[in-house]
Amino acid sequence: MALLSKKKIPITLLCGYLGAGKTTLLNRVLNNQQGYKVAVIVNDIGEVNVDASLIAKGGNITDTSDIVPLTNGCICCTLKSQLAANIEKLIRTGRYDYILIEASGVCEPMPIAQELELIRNGQVDNVVGVVDAARLVDEFAGGENLLKKDSIEEEDVESLLIQQIEFCSTLVINKTDLVSEAELAKVRKVIRALHPGVRTIETHHGDVPVGDILATGSFNFDSVYAEAGWCRALEEGELGSDDDELQEVSHEHDEHEEHHGHHHHDDDDDDDDEHGHHHEHHHEHRHEGESEDEYGIGTFIYYRRVPFNRKKLSAYVNTWPKDIIRSKGLVWFGDEYDTAYVFETSGRQLLCGPYGRWVAAAPARERDAILAANPQIIADWDGQVGDRMVRLCIIGKNLDRKGLSEALDACLESMDK
């Protein structure tokens, strides 16, 4: 087991959708703390935090001051600052050597981790995602529609499940006793597509060793983010067999987000510093053959050096194919030539938000300085558009790569200006 830091109190964050088994897992940890003095923060979206009483009873906690309930809001949005303040207060008491957080089932892990990284006297040790194997079978396996109900609520559920799988350093696949071996194999394939590098633990009834949850030293924001399936595929340049001859590509984006230097802009970039520049270089190589497994779950890159027509793309996404599980990447539009956008989907939930300026849009002196410091960009530079591009990683089941590419091509602008 990794040694605890003397300077900063380690923090483990538990995330997972409602009913996945987070509270059961947390109680198992609390009943086997191996000498740690753990403070527990538990979040519920209702006015009464039911989990707090369950944890106190199941974890054999007699001193209820060890449990801090945060109610009537989510710690990934409305209660973020309150979460940080409570953790700082707990650490200052000197009573605890570990902080364990159980997030609400509807929380997104990434913004919580961003907030936790700002805590000066604490450090994120592990972000644990807990998923219900049976639910994943229902949502993703087979050729069925990914959504059970055509409703906003279910779209949000699907998006949350994907984000909770994508952003964690440890993924607990719980309730494995409720699925067959063949179904579990499909679950593994989906997880591998969404988060190829994550450490997985297969179990039931939340039976996980404490050493896999506490004091692991396993969390690093940049590496966890980069291990998501869409991000890794973009970085490695995994391609379908119908793509044109490829070249290395690069882009510039803003560095500042939530006081971090992490480059993980999502749909909400209100805090971006529009003058901060950073480039990211992707080396591409041709992928031989089809990038699908035996269950039909595959990944390919849609890559073009032509902008989208905003109206055409908006009309097309209303008919976004149901067999796409996840897509994410950079795009730009013909009516906003200098701005890079992040386009992403989780099931039928689609988001597109500004990300920063392309290197080609920078003033000449600034652009020349960036290129001088990063000569690899020059080899990729397009004479017409510079580093502007459309580059999407698409993960799905039995994808019609050719048909999807043709449909997206129909949304592009003509370059005859």
C-alpha positions in Angstrom: 0.0 0.0 0.0 1.3 3.4 -0.9 2.6 5.6 2.0 0.4 8.5 3.0 1.7 12.0 2.4 2.8 13.8 5.5 2.0 17.2 4.0 -1.4 16.6 2.4 -4.3 14.5 3.4 -5.3 12.0 0.7 -8.8 12.1 -0.7 -10.8 9.3 -2.4 -13.8 10.1 -4.5 -16.6 7.5 -5.1 -18.8 8.1 -8.1 -21.4 6.0 -9.8 -25.0 6.1 -10.8 -27.9 5.5 -8.4 -28.0 1.8 -7.3 -24.5 1.0 -8.5 -23.4 0.0 -5.0 -21.4 3.0 -3.8 -22.7 3.0 -0.2 -22.2 -0.7 0.2 -18.6 -0.3 -1.1 -18.0 2.6 1.3 -19.3 0.7 4.3 -17.0 -2.2 3.5 -14.1 0.2 3.5 -15.2 1.8 6.7 -15.5 -1.6 8.4 -11.9 -2.5 7.3 -10.1 0.9 7.7 -6.8 -0.7 8.6 -6.0 2.0 11.1 -7.0 5.0 9.1 -9.1 7.7 10.7 -11.5 8.5 7.9 -13.8 11.4 7.5 -16.8 10.8 5.2 -18.5 13.4 3.1 -21.7 12.1 1.6 -23.8 14.0 -1.0 -27.5 13.6 -1.8 -29.6 15.7 -4.1 -32.6 15.7 -1.7 -33.2 17.7 1.4 -32.7 14.6 3.5 -29.4 12.6 3.1 -30.5 9.0 3.4 -27.0 7.7 2.7 -25.6 9.4 5.7 -27.7 7.3 8.1 -27.0 4.2 6.1 -23.3 4.8 6.2 -23.3 5.5 9.9 -25.1 2.3 10.6 -23.4 0.1 8.0 -19.9 1.5 8.7 -20.4 1.1 12.5 -19.7 4.8 13.0 -20.7 6.0 16.5 -19.3 9.5 16.2 -21.6 11.1 13.7 -19.2 14.1 13.4 -17.1 11.8 11.2 -19.8 12.1 8.5 -20.5 15.4 6.8 -23.7 15.4 4.7 -24.1 17.8 1.8 -27.7 17.9 0.8 -30.1 19.6 -1.7 -27.6 19.9 -4.5 -24.8 18.3 -6.4 -21.1 18.6 -5.5 -20.2 18.7 -9.2 -22.0 22.0 -9.6 -24.0 23.9 -7.0 -22.2 22.6 -3.9 -18.6 22.5 -5.3 -17.4 25.4 -3.2 -19.2 24.1 -0.1 -17.4 20.7 -0.7 -14.0 22.3 -0.7 -14.7 24.4 2.4 -15.9 21.4 4.3 -12.8 19.4 3.4 -10.5 22.2 4.4 -12.3 22.5 7.7 -12.1 18.7 8.4 -8.4 18.6 7.6 -7.7 21.6 9.9 -9.1 19.8 12.9 -6.2 17.4 12.7 -8.5 14.5 13.6 -8.4 12.7 10.2 -5.7 11.2 8.0 -8.1 10.4 5.1 -11.1 12.0 3.4 -13.6 9.7 1.6 -16.3 11.3 -0.5 -19.4 9.5 -1.8 -20.9 11.7 -4.6 -24.5 11.7 -5.5 -25.5 9.3 -8.2 -26.1 12.1 -10.6 -22.7 13.8 -10.2 -20.1 14.1 -12.9 -16.7 13.2 -11.5 -14.5 15.5 -13.6 -15.6 18.9 -12.1 -15.5 17.4 -8.6 -11.9 16.3 -9.2 -11.1 19.8 -10.5 -12.4 21.4 -7.3 -10.5 18.9 -5.1 -7.2 19.6 -6.8 -7.5 23.2 -5.6 -7.5 22.2 -1.9 -4.1 23.1 -0.6 -3.9 20.8 2.4 -5.3 17.8 0.5 -4.6 15.7 -2.6 -6.7 13.5 -4.7 -5.5 9.9 -4.3 -8.1 7.9 -6.2 -11.3 8.5 -8.2 -13.3 5.3 -8.0 -16.1 4.7 -10.5 -18.7 2.1 -9.5 -20.9 0.6 -12.2 -23.7 -1.9 -12.1 -22.8 -4.7 -14.5 -26.4 -5.6 -15.1 -27.3 -2.0 -16.0 -24.4 -1.8 -18.4 -25.7 -4.9 -20.1 -29.1 -3.3 -20.4 -27.7 0.0 -21.7 -25.0 -1.1 -24.1 -24.9 -4.8 -24.9 -26.4 -6.4 -28.0 -27.8 -4.5 -30.9 -30.5 -2.8 -28.9 -31.1 0.9 -28.7 -28.9 2.4 -26.0 -31.8 4.2 -24.4 -34.7 2.4 -22.9 -36.9 5.5 -22.9 -36.9 8.4 -25.3 -36.7 11.1 -22.6 -34.4 13.8 -21.4 -34.0 11.9 -18.1 -32.7 8.8 -19.8 -30.4 10.9 -22.0 -28.9 12.4 -18.9 -28.6 8.9 -17.3 -26.7 7.6 -20.4 -24.4 10.6 -20.5 -23.6 10.2 -16.8 -22.9 6.5 -17.1 -20.4 7.2 -19.8 -18.7 10.1 -18.0 -18.4 8.1 -14.8 -16.7 5.3 -16.7 -14.4 7.7 -18.7 -13.1 9.7 -15.7 -11.8 7.5 -12.9 -8.5 5.9 -11.9 -10.2 2.7 -10.6 -13.4 1.3 -12.0 -15.4 -1.2 -9.9 -17.7 -3.4 -11.9 -20.2 -4.4 -9.3 -23.0 -6.9 -9.2 -21.2 -9.3 -11.5 -23.2 -12.1 -9.9 -26.3 -10.8 -11.7 -25.0 -11.2 -15.3 -23.8 -14.2 -17.3 -20.1 -14.7 -18.3 -21.1 -13.8 -21.9 -22.8 -10.6 -20.7 -19.8 -9.7 -18.5 -17.5 -10.1 -21.5 -19.6 -7.6 -23.4 -19.4 -5.2 -20.4 -15.6 -5.5 -20.5 -15.6 -4.6 -24.2 -17.7 -1.5 -23.7 -15.5 -0.3 -20.9 -12.4 -1.0 -22.9 -13.8 1.1 -25.7 -14.7 4.0 -23.4 -11.7 3.9 -21.1 -9.0 1.5 -22.4 -6.4 2.1 -19.6 -8.5 2.1 -16.5 -7.8 -0.4 -13.7 -10.9 -2.5 -13.3 -12.1 -4.6 -10.3 -14.9 -7.1 -10.9 -16.9 -7.9 -7.8 -20.4 -8.2 -6.2 -21.8 -6.7 -3.0 -19.0 -4.1 -3.1 -16.5 -6.6 -1.9 -13.2 -4.7 -2.7 -10.0 -4.7 -0.7 -9.4 -1.4 1.2 -6.0 -1.1 -0.4 -7.6 -0.8 -3.8 -9.6 2.2 -2.6 -7.4 4.1 0.0 -3.8 5.2 -0.3 -3.4 4.0 -3.9 -1.5 6.9 -5.3 -3.3 6.1 -8.6 -4.8 9.4 -9.6 -3.3 11.9 -12.0 -5.7 14.3 -13.7 -4.0 14.5 -17.0 -3.3 10.8 -17.4 -6.8 9.8 -16.3 -8.3 12.3 -18.8 -6.0 11.1 -21.6 -6.9 7.5 -21.1 -10.6 8.0 -22.1 -11.3 6.0 -25.3 -12.1 9.1 -27.4 -9.0 10.9 -26.2 -6.6 8.0 -26.7 -8.0 7.2 -30.2 -7.5 10.8 -31.2 -3.9 10.8 -29.8 -3.0 7.5 -31.5 -4.9 8.2 -34.7 -6.9 4.9 -34.9 -8.6 5.0 -38.3 -11.2 3.2 -40.2 -10.2 1.6 -43.5 -12.0 4.2 -45.6 -10.0 7.2 -44.6 -7.8 9.2 -47.0 -4.0 9.4 -46.7 -3.3 11.1 -43.4 -0.8 13.5 -42.0 0.2 14.7 -38.6 -2.1 17.4 -37.2 -2.0 19.9 -34.4 -4.1 22.6 -32.8 -3.9 25.5 -30.5 -6.1 25.9 -27.5 -6.4 27.9 -24.3 -4.5 26.8 -21.3 -6.5 28.3 -18.5 -9.4 26.4 -17.0 -10.5 26.3 -13.4 -7.0 27.6 -12.4 -5.5 24.5 -14.0 -3.0 23.9 -16.8 -4.9 20.8 -17.7 -6.1 20.6 -21.3 -9.5 19.0 -20.8 -12.0 21.7 -22.0 -15.5 20.5 -22.1 -18.8 22.2 -23.0 -18.4 24.9 -20.3 -15.3 27.1 -20.9 -16.5 30.5 -19.5 -13.2 30.8 -17.5 -10.9 30.4 -20.5 -8.1 32.9 -21.0 -8.5 33.8 -24.6 -4.9 35.0 -24.8 -3.4 31.8 -23.5 -2.0 29.6 -26.3 -1.0 25.9 -26.2 -0.6 23.4 -29.0 -1.1 19.7 -28.9 0.5 17.4 -31.4 -1.0 14.2 -32.6 0.9 11.6 -34.6 -1.4 9.7 -36.9 -0.8 6.3 -38.5 -3.0 4.1 -40.7 -4.9 1.4 -38.9 -5.0 -1.8 -40.9 -8.4 -3.4 -41.2 -11.5 -2.9 -39.2 -11.2 -1.6 -35.6 -14.1 -3.6 -34.2 -14.2 -6.5 -31.8 -16.3 -9.6 -31.9 -19.2 -7.6 -30.4 -19.1 -5.0 -33.1 -17.9 -2.2 -30.8 -15.4 -0.1 -32.7 -13.7 3.2 -33.0 -12.7 5.3 -35.9 -11.5 8.9 -36.6 -13.4 11.3 -38.9 -10.7 13.8 -40.1 -11.2 16.7 -42.5 -9.5 20.0 -43.2 -12.7 21.7 -44.2 -15.1 23.5 -41.7 -18.7 22.4 -41.0 -21.6 24.5 -42.1 -23.3 25.2 -38.8 -26.9 25.0 -40.1 -26.3 21.7 -41.9 -24.6 20.1 -38.9 -27.4 21.3 -36.6 -30.0 19.7 -38.9 -28.0 16.5 -39.1 -27.5 16.0 -35.4 -31.2 15.7 -34.9 -30.9 12.4 -36.7 -27.6 11.4 -35.0 -27.2 7.6 -35.4 -28.3 5.6 -32.4 -25.4 3.1 -32.7 -22.9 5.8 -31.7 -22.0 5.3 -28.0 -19.6 8.2 -27.7 -17.9 10.8 -29.9 -15.7 13.8 -29.2 -13.2 16.0 -30.9 -12.4 19.4 -32.4 -14.4 21.1 -35.2 -14.7 24.5 -36.7 -17.4 26.4 -38.6 -17.4 28.3 -41.8 -19.1 31.3 -40.2 -16.6 31.4 -37.3 -13.3 30.7 -38.9 -10.9 31.4 -36.0 -12.5 29.5 -33.1 -11.9 25.9 -32.3 -15.0 24.1 -30.9 -15.2 20.9 -28.9 -18.0 18.7 -30.3 -19.1 15.7 -28.2 -22.0 13.3 -27.8 -22.9 10.7 -25.2 -25.7 8.7 -26.8 -28.2 11.2 -28.0 -27.0 14.1 -25.8 -24.9 16.4 -28.0 -22.8 19.4 -26.9 -20.7 21.8 -28.8 -18.8 24.7 -27.2 -15.9 27.1 -28.0 -12.5 25.8 -27.0 -10.1 28.6 -28.0 -8.3 30.0 -31.0 -6.4 28.1 -33.7 -2.7 28.9 -34.0 -3.5 30.2 -37.5 -5.8 32.8 -36.0 -3.1 34.4 -33.8 -1.4 37.7 -34.8 1.6 37.1 -37.1 4.3 37.7 -34.5 2.6 35.5 -31.9 1.9 32.8 -34.5 5.6 32.9 -35.6 6.8 32.5 -32.0 4.5 29.5 -31.5 5.7 27.9 -34.7 9.4 28.6 -33.9 8.9 27.0 -30.5 7.1 24.0 -32.0 8.6 23.2 -35.4 6.6 20.0 -35.7 3.5 22.0 -36.4 5.1 23.5 -39.6 5.2 20.0 -41.2 1.5 19.7 -40.7 0.6 23.2 -41.7 -2.0 23.5 -44.4 -1.4 26.3 -46.9 -5.1 27.4 -46.8 -6.3 26.7 -43.3 -3.2 26.4 -41.1 -3.9 24.1 -38.2 -7.7 24.2 -38.5 -9.4 20.9 -38.7 -12.4 18.6 -38.0 -11.2 15.7 -36.0 -13.7 13.4 -34.2 -13.2 10.1 -32.4 -16.4 8.1 -32.8 -17.1 5.0 -30.7 -20.1 2.8 -31.4 -21.6 -0.5 -32.2 -21.6 -1.9 -35.8 -20.7 1.5 -37.1 -21.4 2.3 -40.8 -18.1 4.2 -41.2 -18.7 4.9 -44.9 -22.3 6.1 -44.4 -21.4 8.2 -41.4 -18.5 9.8 -43.1 -20.6 10.6 -46.1 -23.3 12.1 -43.9 -20.8 14.3 -42.1 -19.2 15.3 -45.4 -22.5 16.6 -46.5 -22.4 19.0 -43.5 -19.1 20.5 -44.6 -18.7 24.0 -46.2 -17.4 24.5 -49.7 -13.9 25.9 -49.5 -14.5 28.0 -52.6 -14.5 31.5 -51.0 
